[in-house]
Amino acid sequence: MSEPPADAARRAFIDSLRKLRRDCGDPSYAELRRLSQQRAGPGRRLPVLAESTTQEILAGKRVNLPDWPWVAAYAEACRAAAAQFGLDPARLGTIEDWHRAWSVAHDANLPGGTRAAQRPGIPADQDSSALAQPLPPPQQPPTPAEDELEYHAEFGPPDERSQTLNRYLRIYGRLGGRLLIAAEDGNTGAAYRLGVLLWCDGHRDEGLAWLEQAARAGIAEAAALCNSPSRTAAAEAAYNLGQVSDHGGDPGAALVYYQRAASCGNADAAYHAGAKFTDAGDPFTAGYWLDKAARLGHPDADRYFEDIYHRVRRGLNPPW
């Protein structure tokens, strides 16, 4: 008898958590607890990783999938452990990568395996870490199948597209596909934008190749990044591109840039990403980005975050 899809998704996700621990140097449960404590100080909303809980989750002894705040704390602790062992944390995936993986497993375990099912509300005694758990927005986003139908019309069938085009569509959506086609046709502005996105996502060499192409064509911003490459500079560039897209009436593209910039530590970008999810009626995902903005030091994010949290607690504007 085949394994139920929900069980398979849960088992695969737990397997990936175990692999993450191995890949970051196989720290002890006590070390993971210590590292999580360092990240659970004032203003942080992630839990401390109790040894017994971590051991039970990784051993597959828990019936339910771990909640997102625990997964976020575990992923951050593993990234910190990797740095201690002299390993590259970027190879372990970003917190956003783990959030996407957790969401897939979580949705598979909802009744019927759909995102349309209601998730529990926030208990009165639960702290604001619950806002790190995203809920589906009121209007369902396109399913992958619907996305692919639209991609087919614009970019052709998947088996006739290059592997790079399929990858950019998967990572950045329609924006990635359009930028790649434009860059390959000689559009240096598109090459610059691709380079910034890839750099922010940790694809340094690939990003630099596009940035160098733009720099040779006279794009000053690309030349500056090539001469002084850093994730901070790439984050600032991505944030500026988000502002340009915002002002140009393309909020979807702006959000892609803001999320990448925020992943590299840009507080303004995280704040704008949170504001966009708030406007879209998705306070839980908004809370994730606003919490990140607050931890990065944005002066208005914490107040905005708490306002969203209390509105959800009072039952206003429920996201389902």
N, C-alpha and C positions, 0 to 999 in steps of 0.2 A: 504494500500500500504506500502510495506516495505521501510525502510529508505535506501537511497543510501549508498553504502559502504564508500565513501569518507566522507559523512556527519556523518556517525556513528563513523568513526575513529576520526574525528575532535572533535565531542561531547565527546567521551570517553576520549580523551586527556585533554580537558578542565576540565572535571570532575575530572581527576587525579590531575590537578593543584589546583583546589579548595580543594580537600582532603589534598594535601600537606600543604596548608595554615592552615587548621584545625589541622593537626597532629603536626605542629610546634608551636602550642600555639595560633593560630588565631591572629597574629599581625595585627595592623591597616595598612591601605594603606600608611599612613604617615611614620610609622615605617619601612615598607618595603623599602620605598624610602630612608630613612636615612641609613639603612643597606647597600643598594646598592651603595650609595654615598661613604661609607667607603671603598668599593671595587672597586671604579672607579677612583682611583688616578693615578699618573704618571705611565706609562707603562701598564696600564690595558686597555682592549679593550671591556669591557662590558658596556652596557648602564645603566643609572640611571633609576629606575622604577618610572615614573611619576604616581601620584595617579590616574588620570583620565584614563590613558592607562591600568593600572592594573585592575581597576574596570571594564572597558569595556570588557577586555579579559576574566576575570573570570565570568562575567555575560553572556558570550556568545553572545555579541553584535557585535563582529568583524566577518566579513564574512570569512576571511582567517585565517589560523593557524598562531600563533605568530612565528616570526623567531627565529632561534636558539640562537643568542646572547641574546635576551630578556629572553628566557627560562633559559639559563645558569645563567643570573643575578638573575632571580627570585628564582631558585633553591638554589643558593648560599646564597641569603638573607634569605630564609626560614631556611636553615641549621644554619645560624648565629642566627636567632630568637630562634630556638630550644635550642641552647646552652645557650642563655640568660634566658630562662624559666627553665633551669635545665633538659632539655630533651636530649636524645641521638641522635645527628644528623645522626649517622650511620643508624638508623632505617628509615630514610627518603629516602635512596638511594643515591648513589654517583652521581656526575655530569655526569659520563659516563653512569650510569643507565638511567638518564633522557635524555641523548643524544640518546641512543638507542630507548627509547620510542618515543621521538620526531621524529626520523627518520622513524619509522613505520608509524606514523600518516602523516608525510610529504609525504612519498612515495605513500600512499593511495590517496592523493589529487593531485598527478601528473596526467596529461592527460593519460587516460587509466589505471591509478593506477599502473604504472610500474616504476622501477628505471631507465629504459632505456631512459625516456623522458629527454630532455635537460632542465637544470635549468638555470635561468638567469645568465648572467655574472655580473661582479662587475662594477657598475656605477663609472664614473670617480670621483665623489664627495663623494664616500662612503669610510669610513675609513677601516682599516685593520681588523675590527671585522668580516667582511664578511668571512674571512678565517676560522672562527670557524664553518662555515656551510659546512659539508662534501658533496662532490659530488661523484657519483659512479666512480670507477676506469675504465679505458678504457676497460679492460677485466672483464666481468661480473663475480662476485663471484657466487658460487653455490647457487641455491635457496634452501630453507629448504627441499623441496621435493627431490632435487638431493642429498643434504647432507644425508637425511634419507635413500636413496637407498644405499649410500656407507656405512652408519652405519649398515644397515641391513646385508650386506655381512660380516662385521667384528664382529659386536656385537650381531647379531640376531634381530628378530622383536621386536618392542617396547613393546608389551604386554608380552613378555617373558623375558624382561630385568628388573632388579630391579629399584625401583624408584630412588635410589641413582645414578645408572648408567645413567639413562635417564636425571637426573638433571645435572650431570657433563658433559654429552655430550652437553646439552643445554647451559651451562655456558662456558665451556672451549673447546668445540669441541672434535675432535678425541684425542687430548692430554689428556683431562680429563678422557675419557673412558679408554685409555690405562694405565694411571697412577693408576686409581682405580683398574683395574683388576690385575695389577702387585703388588700393595700394598696389596690387599686381598690375593695374593699368597705368601706373605712374603717378597716382595722386599722392603727393608727398605729405599733405595734411593727414590723409588716412593712415599713411605709414607711421607718422608721429603718434597718432592716437592708439594704433595697435601696439606700438612699442611701449607706450605708457601703461596700457592695460596689462600686457604680458609681464612687464617688469614688476608691477604691483602684485601680480599673482605668483611671483617667484620664478618665472621663466626668464632668467636674466639674459642668457645668451641669445635666445630667440627675440626678446625684446630689444636688445642692443642692436641686432641686425637691422630691424626696422628703423630704429632711431638713427643709426648711422646712415641709412639710405636717405632719411629725411634731412639729416644734417648736411650731407653732401649736396642736397638740393637747395640749401640756404635757409632751412628752418632754424631760427636762432634758438628756440626753446629745446629742440632736439640736440643741437650742438652743446648746449649747456649741460644737459643730462649726460651726454657722452663724456664730456670733460670732467664732470664731478658726479659720477654715478652714486646714488644712494636711494634707499627705499623712502627716506623722508622727502627727498626732492621729487621722486616719482609720485608720491602721495599728493604733494602739493600740485603737481602738474595734472593729476587725475581730478583733483578737486576743482581746479580752474576749468578743465574741460567739462565737468559737470555743470559749473556755473554758465558756461557758454551754451550748453544744450538746454539748460533751464530757461535762460533768457531767449533762446531761439524757439521755444515752444515744443521741445522734445523731452518731456519728463521721463519717459522710459529710458532713453539713453543717459539722461542725467543720473538716474538711479544707479545704472551700471557703474558709472564713473565714481559716484559717491561711495558705493559699497566697497569698491576696490581701494579707494583712497583711505577709507575708514579702516580697512583691514591692515593697512600699513601705518596706522597710528594717527591719522588726521582727525582731530576732534571736530572741526567744522563740518567735514564730510559726514561723519557719523551722525551729527546733529541733523543735517539736512536729510539724510536717509530716514531717520526717525520721523521727521516732520512729514515726509512723503507717505510713509506707511500710515501715519495718523490721518492724513487727508484721504487716504484710500479706505479708511474705516477698518484698519487692522491694528488695533492698539497693542496687541501682544508682540507682533514683530516690531512695531514702533518702539516698544519698551526695550527690546533687545538692543537696538541701535542707540537709543537714548541713554541706556545704562552704559554702553561702551563710550559714548561721548562724555558722560559724566566722569567716568574713570580716567579718560584722557585729559580731563581738566576743562571742559567747556563750561563757561560760567552760567549758562541758562539751562543746561540739559537736565540737571538733577531736579529742578523745580518742575520742568515740563514732564519729566518721568513720573514724579509723584502725583502730578495732576491727572495723568492718564491712569495711573494705578488706582487712585481713589474713585475715578469715574467708573472704572470697571467693577470695583468693589461695590459701588452703589447700584450696579446693574444698568447704568446708562450706556447707550450705544453698544450693546453686546455684539461681539463679532460673529455670532452664528445666526 
